[in-house]
Amino acid sequence: MDHKTVLGWAEDVGCSIQKALNVLGGKWTFLIIRDLFEGTKRFGELRKSLDGISPKTLSERLKELERNGVVTRTAYPTVPPTVEYTLTKKGRSLKNIIKEMKLWGAQWG
């Protein structure tokens, strides 16, 4: 095995995994994405479905996901303001990963 191969993967694949973890690695991130697969949600709906998440953490994760192009935030000029979150095409492309993680967790978790 040459020095550029790690665990049977080329080094550039390892870099790709690191890139994915940079976007998705935060605590709660996958659960937020999982909930958004059900459709557009408001902040309060997400907070209610993610038992134990603080509003600060949820806000931070949503901002990170928006910065990374995984989630779209839409604010409506209502009183009080209404904000909705939806997965982008990039976010929806994670469906198979989420599904495989769910299956793995059911078998090995």
C-alpha positions in Angstrom: 0.0 0.0 0.0 1.5 3.4 -1.0 1.6 6.3 1.4 -1.3 8.0 -0.3 -3.8 5.2 0.5 -5.5 5.2 3.9 -7.8 2.4 4.9 -8.0 1.3 1.3 -9.2 4.7 0.2 -7.3 7.2 -1.8 -6.2 10.2 0.2 -8.5 12.6 -1.8 -11.5 10.5 -0.7 -10.5 11.1 2.9 -10.4 14.8 2.1 -13.9 14.5 0.7 -15.1 12.9 3.9 -13.6 15.7 5.9 -15.4 18.2 3.8 -18.7 16.5 4.4 -18.0 16.4 8.2 -17.2 20.1 8.1 -20.8 20.7 6.8 -22.6 18.0 8.7 -20.6 17.1 11.7 -22.2 19.3 14.4 -24.3 17.8 17.1 -28.0 17.9 16.1 -27.2 18.6 12.4 -28.4 15.3 11.0 -31.5 15.3 13.1 -32.4 18.8 11.8 -31.9 17.6 8.3 -34.0 14.4 9.0 -36.9 16.5 10.2 -36.7 18.8 7.2 -37.2 15.8 4.9 -40.8 15.8 6.2 -41.1 19.3 4.6 -40.8 23.0 5.4 -40.7 23.7 9.1 -40.8 26.7 11.3 -38.2 27.2 14.1 -40.7 26.3 16.8 -41.7 23.1 15.0 -38.1 22.0 14.7 -37.4 22.9 18.4 -40.4 20.9 19.5 -39.4 17.8 17.4 -35.8 17.9 18.7 -36.2 17.1 22.3 -33.4 18.7 24.4 -32.0 21.1 21.8 -31.6 24.7 23.1 -32.9 27.6 21.0 -29.3 28.9 20.7 -28.0 25.6 19.4 -30.8 25.2 16.9 -30.3 28.7 15.6 -26.6 28.1 15.2 -27.0 24.8 13.4 -29.6 26.3 11.1 -27.3 29.3 10.3 -24.5 26.8 9.5 -26.7 24.8 7.3 -27.9 27.9 5.5 -24.3 29.1 5.0 -23.4 25.7 3.6 -26.3 25.7 1.1 -28.1 22.8 2.7 -31.1 24.8 4.0 -33.0 27.8 2.8 -34.4 30.3 5.3 -37.5 32.3 4.3 -38.7 35.1 6.5 -42.2 36.6 6.2 -43.0 40.1 7.3 -45.6 39.2 9.8 -46.0 40.2 13.5 -44.4 38.3 15.1 -42.0 37.4 12.2 -42.6 34.0 10.6 -39.5 32.1 9.5 -39.5 28.8 7.6 -36.7 26.4 6.8 -36.6 24.1 3.8 -33.9 21.8 2.4 -32.2 22.9 -0.8 -31.4 20.5 -3.6 -28.0 20.0 -1.9 -29.8 19.2 1.3 -32.2 16.8 -0.3 -29.3 15.0 -1.8 -28.5 13.7 1.7 -31.5 11.5 1.8 -29.7 8.2 1.0 -27.0 9.0 3.6 -29.7 9.7 6.3 -31.5 6.5 5.3 -28.3 4.4 5.5 -27.4 5.9 8.9 -30.9 5.0 10.1 -30.5 1.4 8.9 -27.1 1.1 10.4 -28.4 2.5 13.7 -31.2 0.0 13.7 -28.9 -2.9 13.1 -25.8 -1.9 15.2 -26.9 0.9 17.5 
